[in-house]
Amino acid sequence: MKEFSDVTEEEIEHQYKFISKNIKKFRLEKNLSQEKVALSMGFTTATFYTNAESCKRGKHFSLEHIIKISKILDVKIENFFKDEDSF
């Protein structure tokens, strides 16, 4: 069994970027702006959403965010964790 310490920061960052890339892909397919999704999630501006979707300024989507985005985009949550070839 692996210890938590065996997981590198690079591996974690890679997963954040992978999930964010998929979220962006589905958002664009639905022709929705970052602002529209952010406001639908209850944010007052798109700033956090924009930074999280691009993994800038150390911002990332939480599980709660991912659940909300899944509902807003009408996409099964597991699709955010799959390679494009799996769709």
C-alpha positions in Angstrom: 0.0 0.0 0.0 1.3 3.5 -0.9 1.6 6.1 1.7 0.2 9.6 1.2 3.7 10.9 1.1 4.2 8.9 -2.1 1.9 11.3 -4.0 3.8 14.2 -5.4 2.6 17.7 -5.8 3.1 17.3 -9.5 0.7 14.4 -9.6 -1.9 16.4 -7.7 -1.5 19.4 -9.9 -1.7 17.2 -13.0 -5.1 15.9 -11.8 -6.4 19.4 -11.1 -5.4 20.5 -14.6 -6.9 17.3 -16.2 -10.3 17.9 -14.4 -10.3 21.6 -15.2 -9.5 20.9 -18.9 -12.5 18.5 -19.1 -14.8 21.0 -17.3 -13.8 23.7 -19.8 -14.4 21.3 -22.8 -17.9 20.5 -21.6 -18.6 24.2 -20.8 -17.6 25.2 -24.3 -19.7 22.4 -25.9 -22.7 23.9 -24.1 -21.7 27.3 -25.4 -21.7 28.8 -21.8 -19.4 31.5 -20.6 -17.3 31.2 -17.5 -19.4 34.0 -16.0 -22.7 32.3 -16.7 -21.5 29.1 -14.9 -19.9 31.1 -12.1 -23.1 33.0 -11.5 -25.2 29.8 -11.7 -22.9 28.3 -9.0 -23.7 31.3 -6.7 -20.5 33.3 -7.2 -21.0 37.1 -7.5 -18.2 37.4 -10.1 -16.4 35.0 -12.5 -13.0 35.6 -10.9 -12.7 32.5 -8.8 -14.2 30.3 -11.5 -11.9 31.7 -14.2 -8.8 31.1 -12.0 -9.9 27.6 -11.0 -10.7 26.5 -14.6 -7.2 27.7 -15.7 -5.5 26.5 -12.4 -4.1 30.0 -11.9 -3.2 31.7 -8.6 -3.4 28.3 -6.8 -7.2 28.1 -7.3 -8.9 24.7 -7.9 -12.4 23.3 -8.0 -13.5 21.5 -4.8 -15.7 18.5 -4.9 -18.7 20.7 -4.1 -17.8 22.9 -7.1 -17.5 19.9 -9.4 -20.9 18.6 -8.3 -22.5 22.0 -9.0 -20.8 22.3 -12.4 -21.9 18.8 -13.3 -25.5 19.8 -12.6 -25.2 23.1 -14.5 -23.6 21.5 -17.5 -25.9 18.4 -17.4 -22.8 16.2 -17.5 -22.2 13.1 -15.5 -19.6 13.9 -12.9 -17.5 10.9 -13.8 -16.9 12.4 -17.3 -14.8 15.1 -15.7 -12.4 12.4 -14.6 -12.1 10.5 -18.0 -9.8 10.8 -21.0 -11.5 12.3 -24.0 -11.1 8.9 -25.8 -13.5 7.4 -23.2 -16.5 9.5 -24.1 
